[in-house]
Amino acid sequence: MADFWTHTIHGVKVLETLKDTPWLRNRRFFFMGLQGPDIFFYAYDRPEVVAWGSRIHQSRCGQFMKELFASERLPKEYAFGFLCHQVMDRYAHRFINHFEDFKAHKRKEMAIDAGMIRRFLNRRHDHLKPWKLFEDVELKELPSEFAKVVRRVFNDKSFKSETFEYAISKTFSTLKMLYEDIEKTRRRAFRYWLLSLGGKDYTHLVPPKKVKDPLNEEKKPWIDPVTKKQRNESFLEIFEQAVEEASESIKMLLNGRIPDTLFRNFETDEPC
């Protein structure tokens, strides 16, 4: 899937295409929604919470997204952010090749994130503080309303508001731990790898210093893992398509129509 800053930049670009956003009363909720189910992956010390990240990405997607928008008490900013995440994932997964080895996949995500930051923000990873987007956010009814949606869709009473709160808390603390001092984190990851003789490799979690053409601006061919066909778009072209689709989907929802986007698998883009 796309990484933190790619999703964030995508959401900002979607907002720029919308002329009227009276629903955007709390930008923090929108930015939180942009991370979609990825927040559960940050709860690495609780496998039962991590599992929800994959479950929401891969199953009952249409039903889940419909329920998310049908909830009257769940912040609309959060739901629209979640929709942006779904769209960006569908486009990015094919380019990043979600089905390859996890570490290689994660390194590719990180490289793309670095390229997007340089391209759109003219910054490096170590200039940014991603955890600030989650700092001091008053969640209000969001955890309980999200939990109700999950329980209805998946018929699983084990998911509680505390599950969501824990995932958000771990997202904040993990982002801060990894990125507050990237050079220190990079040295620590390399030291773990060295002392364990390669047994503990966390280097894929640290942004790369330099990667050649992470956005495929040279337009070299790559294989779509879903269709198995060769493509040569740059990531920037794919990104623009994702911005356009998310923008049009939001407009449809605001006009009372349900876009097909909601019924697509986050990872494979197949009906879900």
C-alpha positions, 0 to 999 in steps of 0.5 A: 500500500502507499505509505504515510506521506503519499496518502497525506499528499493525495488527500491534500490534492483531492481537497484542492480540487473541491471548490466547496468543503462545508463538511470539512470542519475538523481537518485532523479527522480528515488527515486521520481518515487518510491513513485508513486501516493502516493505523492498525498495523502500527499496533505491532505488539498486539497481533489481534489489532494488527489483523484488523488492518488486513481484514478491512483492506481485503474483505466486505469493503463495499459494505464497510464503506457504505456503513461508514458513510451511513453513520450519522454520528461518525465525522464525515471528514473521517469517512471522506479521508478513508475513501481517499485512502481506499482509492489511493491504495487501489492505484498504488498497490499495483505499482508497488506490487503488494504481493511481493516480499514484505520488506522489499514492498515496504522499502518501495513504499518508503522510496515512493514516499521520499520521492513524493515529499521531495516533489510536492513539499520540497522537503526530506523525511527528516524535515517533517514530523508526521506524528504532529497530525495525530497530536492532541486530537480529541477523538470524541465519538469517533472510536465508538462509532467506528467500532459500531460499524466494524461490529455490524459489518464483520459481526465481531464483538471483539472490536471495541472503541478501545481497539481504535483508540489503541491503534491511534495511540500506537500510530502516534507513538510509532511515528514519533519513535521512527521519525523524530530523529531519523539518523538515530533510528537508521543507526539503531536499525543497522546496529540491530541488524549487525549485532544479530548477524542479520537476524533482526532486520528493521532497516526497511522501516527507515526512509532511504537516503537516496533512491534512483527514480522512485517515481518511475519518471523514466517510465520504465516498464513494470508488470501489473500484479493483477492483470499480469500485463506490462505498463509503463506509467510513472507513479505521478501519472497513477497518483493524478488518476487517484486524485481525480477518482477520489475527487469525483467520488466525493462529489457523487456522495455529496450529491446523494449518489453511491460511487462504484469506488466503495465496492472495490478491494483496497488491494486488488481493485476487484469487486469486494 
